[in-house]
Amino acid sequence: MKRLLAAILLVFALQSAWAIDIGTAKSQGLVGEAKTGYLAAVESPASAEVKALIASVNAKRKTQFERTARKTNTTVPQVANRFYELAVQRTRPGNYYQDPNGRWKKK
């Protein structure tokens, strides 16, 4: 019995060490789609885990925005803006996005 309890406690301890994923962070209202085309924290201060998620996602988005801009002979801000428009359309009910004025809205 003690071993089982120890194993369960270990699982819970390890779970808290696992990085949060974007879907979970969005559904918990921690992050949302910013009007810049990037992911942002809905409330401040964000935890270190949320900050790390945002940095990782945004680095990948920036790379993709730059690649798309080169391929389409447009600018990174143009690509990011179009991505934002599509991301807002795809935002699930209950998740957050920024309106064009930068205010957080719950869909």
CYANA upper distance limits for C-alpha pairs under 8 A (distance plus 0.5 A):
  1 MET  CA      5 LEU  CA      6.79
  2 LYS  CA      6 ALA  CA      6.59
  3 ARG  CA      7 ALA  CA      6.56
  4 LEU  CA      8 ILE  CA      6.69
  5 LEU  CA      9 LEU  CA      6.65
  6 ALA  CA     10 LEU  CA      6.58
  7 ALA  CA     11 VAL  CA      6.77
  8 ILE  CA     12 PHE  CA      6.89
  9 LEU  CA     13 ALA  CA      6.65
 10 LEU  CA     14 LEU  CA      6.60
 11 VAL  CA     15 GLN  CA      6.55
 12 PHE  CA     16 SER  CA      7.05
 13 ALA  CA     17 ALA  CA      7.30
 14 LEU  CA     18 TRP  CA      7.04
 19 ALA  CA     49 GLU  CA      7.01
 19 ALA  CA     53 LEU  CA      8.29
 20 ILE  CA     24 THR  CA      7.12
 20 ILE  CA     25 ALA  CA      7.06
 20 ILE  CA     49 GLU  CA      7.33
 20 ILE  CA     50 VAL  CA      7.72
 20 ILE  CA     53 LEU  CA      7.65
 21 ASP  CA     25 ALA  CA      6.67
 21 ASP  CA     53 LEU  CA      7.71
 22 ILE  CA     26 LYS  CA      6.51
 22 ILE  CA     31 VAL  CA      8.47
 22 ILE  CA     53 LEU  CA      7.69
 23 GLY  CA     27 SER  CA      6.62
 24 THR  CA     28 GLN  CA      6.56
 25 ALA  CA     29 GLY  CA      6.81
 25 ALA  CA     30 LEU  CA      5.66
 25 ALA  CA     31 VAL  CA      6.27
 25 ALA  CA     50 VAL  CA      8.02
 26 LYS  CA     30 LEU  CA      6.36
 26 LYS  CA     31 VAL  CA      5.67
 26 LYS  CA     32 GLY  CA      6.51
 26 LYS  CA     95 ASN  CA      6.27
 26 LYS  CA     96 TYR  CA      7.66
 27 SER  CA     94 GLY  CA      7.46
 27 SER  CA     95 ASN  CA      6.29
 28 GLN  CA     95 ASN  CA      8.43
 29 GLY  CA     42 VAL  CA      7.28
 29 GLY  CA     95 ASN  CA      6.71
 29 GLY  CA     96 TYR  CA      7.08
 30 LEU  CA     41 ALA  CA      6.36
 30 LEU  CA     42 VAL  CA      6.04
 30 LEU  CA     43 GLU  CA      7.30
 30 LEU  CA     46 ALA  CA      8.20
 30 LEU  CA     50 VAL  CA      7.90
 31 VAL  CA     39 LEU  CA      7.13
 31 VAL  CA     40 ALA  CA      5.94
 31 VAL  CA     41 ALA  CA      4.89
 31 VAL  CA     42 VAL  CA      5.53
 31 VAL  CA     43 GLU  CA      8.42
 31 VAL  CA     50 VAL  CA      8.25
 31 VAL  CA     54 ILE  CA      8.45
 31 VAL  CA     96 TYR  CA      7.63
 32 GLY  CA     39 LEU  CA      6.28
 32 GLY  CA     40 ALA  CA      6.15
 32 GLY  CA     41 ALA  CA      6.97
 32 GLY  CA     42 VAL  CA      6.58
 32 GLY  CA     95 ASN  CA      7.33
 32 GLY  CA     96 TYR  CA      5.20
 32 GLY  CA     97 TYR  CA      5.49
 32 GLY  CA     98 GLN  CA      7.93
 33 GLU  CA     37 GLY  CA      7.22
 33 GLU  CA     38 TYR  CA      6.74
 33 GLU  CA     39 LEU  CA      5.48
 33 GLU  CA     40 ALA  CA      6.89
 33 GLU  CA     84 TYR  CA      7.57
 33 GLU  CA     87 ALA  CA      7.35
 33 GLU  CA     88 VAL  CA      7.50
 33 GLU  CA     96 TYR  CA      7.09
 33 GLU  CA     97 TYR  CA      4.98
 33 GLU  CA     98 GLN  CA      6.77
 34 ALA  CA     38 TYR  CA      6.02
 34 ALA  CA     39 LEU  CA      6.13
 34 ALA  CA     40 ALA  CA      6.23
 34 ALA  CA     84 TYR  CA      7.78
 34 ALA  CA     97 TYR  CA      6.39
 34 ALA  CA     98 GLN  CA      5.57
 34 ALA  CA    102 GLY  CA      7.92
 35 LYS  CA     81 ASN  CA      7.87
 35 LYS  CA     84 TYR  CA      6.58
 35 LYS  CA     97 TYR  CA      8.07
 35 LYS  CA     98 GLN  CA      5.94
 35 LYS  CA     99 ASP  CA      7.08
 35 LYS  CA    100 PRO  CA      6.56
 35 LYS  CA    102 GLY  CA      6.91
 36 THR  CA     77 PRO  CA      8.46
 36 THR  CA     80 ALA  CA      6.91
 36 THR  CA     81 ASN  CA      6.91
 36 THR  CA     84 TYR  CA      7.23
 37 GLY  CA     80 ALA  CA      5.17
 37 GLY  CA     81 ASN  CA      6.25
 37 GLY  CA     82 ARG  CA      8.25
 37 GLY  CA     83 PHE  CA      6.24
 37 GLY  CA     84 TYR  CA      4.83
 37 GLY  CA     87 ALA  CA      8.40
 38 TYR  CA     58 ASN  CA      6.24
 38 TYR  CA     61 ARG  CA      7.56
 38 TYR  CA     80 ALA  CA      8.06
 38 TYR  CA     84 TYR  CA      8.07
 39 LEU  CA     54 ILE  CA      6.39
 39 LEU  CA     57 VAL  CA      7.58
 39 LEU  CA     58 ASN  CA      6.79
 40 ALA  CA     54 ILE  CA      6.87
 41 ALA  CA     46 ALA  CA      6.78
 41 ALA  CA     50 VAL  CA      7.97
 41 ALA  CA     51 LYS  CA      8.17
 41 ALA  CA     54 ILE  CA      8.10
 42 VAL  CA     96 TYR  CA      8.00
 42 VAL  CA    104 TRP  CA      7.54
 46 ALA  CA     50 VAL  CA      6.48
 46 ALA  CA     51 LYS  CA      6.74
 47 SER  CA     51 LYS  CA      6.69
 48 ALA  CA     52 ALA  CA      6.58
 49 GLU  CA     53 LEU  CA      6.80
 50 VAL  CA     54 ILE  CA      6.65
 51 LYS  CA     55 ALA  CA      6.64
 52 ALA  CA     56 SER  CA      6.63
 53 LEU  CA     57 VAL  CA      6.62
 54 ILE  CA     58 ASN  CA      6.39
 55 ALA  CA     59 ALA  CA      6.52
 56 SER  CA     60 LYS  CA      7.01
 57 VAL  CA     61 ARG  CA      6.69
 58 ASN  CA     62 LYS  CA      6.46
 59 ALA  CA     63 THR  CA      6.83
 60 LYS  CA     64 GLN  CA      6.78
 61 ARG  CA     65 PHE  CA      6.45
 62 LYS  CA     66 GLU  CA      6.60
 63 THR  CA     67 ARG  CA      6.71
 64 GLN  CA     68 THR  CA      6.53
 65 PHE  CA     69 ALA  CA      6.50
 65 PHE  CA     76 VAL  CA      6.15
 65 PHE  CA     79 VAL  CA      6.34
 65 PHE  CA     80 ALA  CA      6.76
 66 GLU  CA     70 ARG  CA      6.79
 66 GLU  CA     75 THR  CA      8.36
 66 GLU  CA     76 VAL  CA      6.14
 67 ARG  CA     71 LYS  CA      6.80
 68 THR  CA     72 THR  CA      6.52
 68 THR  CA     76 VAL  CA      8.43
 68 THR  CA     79 VAL  CA      7.54
 69 ALA  CA     73 ASN  CA      6.12
 69 ALA  CA     74 THR  CA      5.27
 69 ALA  CA     75 THR  CA      5.72
 69 ALA  CA     76 VAL  CA      5.99
 69 ALA  CA     78 GLN  CA      8.39
 69 ALA  CA     79 VAL  CA      6.74
 70 ARG  CA     74 THR  CA      7.17
 70 ARG  CA     75 THR  CA      8.22
 74 THR  CA     78 GLN  CA      7.08
 74 THR  CA     79 VAL  CA      7.72
 75 THR  CA     79 VAL  CA      6.90
 76 VAL  CA     80 ALA  CA      6.52
 77 PRO  CA     81 ASN  CA      6.48
 78 GLN  CA     82 ARG  CA      6.80
 79 VAL  CA     83 PHE  CA      6.63
 80 ALA  CA     84 TYR  CA      6.62
 81 ASN  CA     85 GLU  CA      6.87
 82 ARG  CA     86 LEU  CA      6.87
 83 PHE  CA     87 ALA  CA      6.43
 84 TYR  CA     88 VAL  CA      6.62
 85 GLU  CA     89 GLN  CA      7.02
 86 LEU  CA     90 ARG  CA      6.77
 87 ALA  CA     91 THR  CA      6.46
 88 VAL  CA     97 TYR  CA      6.92
 91 THR  CA     95 ASN  CA      6.86
 91 THR  CA     96 TYR  CA      7.89
 91 THR  CA     97 TYR  CA      7.94
 91 THR  CA    107 LYS  CA      7.61
 92 ARG  CA    107 LYS  CA      7.25
 93 PRO  CA    106 LYS  CA      7.89
 93 PRO  CA    107 LYS  CA      5.24
 94 GLY  CA    106 LYS  CA      6.18
 94 GLY  CA    107 LYS  CA      5.75
 95 ASN  CA    106 LYS  CA      6.06
 95 ASN  CA    107 LYS  CA      6.23
 96 TYR  CA    104 TRP  CA      6.83
 96 TYR  CA    105 LYS  CA      5.98
 96 TYR  CA    106 LYS  CA      5.04
 96 TYR  CA    107 LYS  CA      6.66
 97 TYR  CA    104 TRP  CA      6.11
 97 TYR  CA    105 LYS  CA      5.98
 97 TYR  CA    106 LYS  CA      7.15
 97 TYR  CA    107 LYS  CA      7.99
 98 GLN  CA    102 GLY  CA      5.57
 98 GLN  CA    103 ARG  CA      5.67
 98 GLN  CA    104 TRP  CA      4.91
 98 GLN  CA    105 LYS  CA      6.36
 99 ASP  CA    103 ARG  CA      5.96
 99 ASP  CA    104 TRP  CA      6.93
 99 ASP  CA    105 LYS  CA      7.15
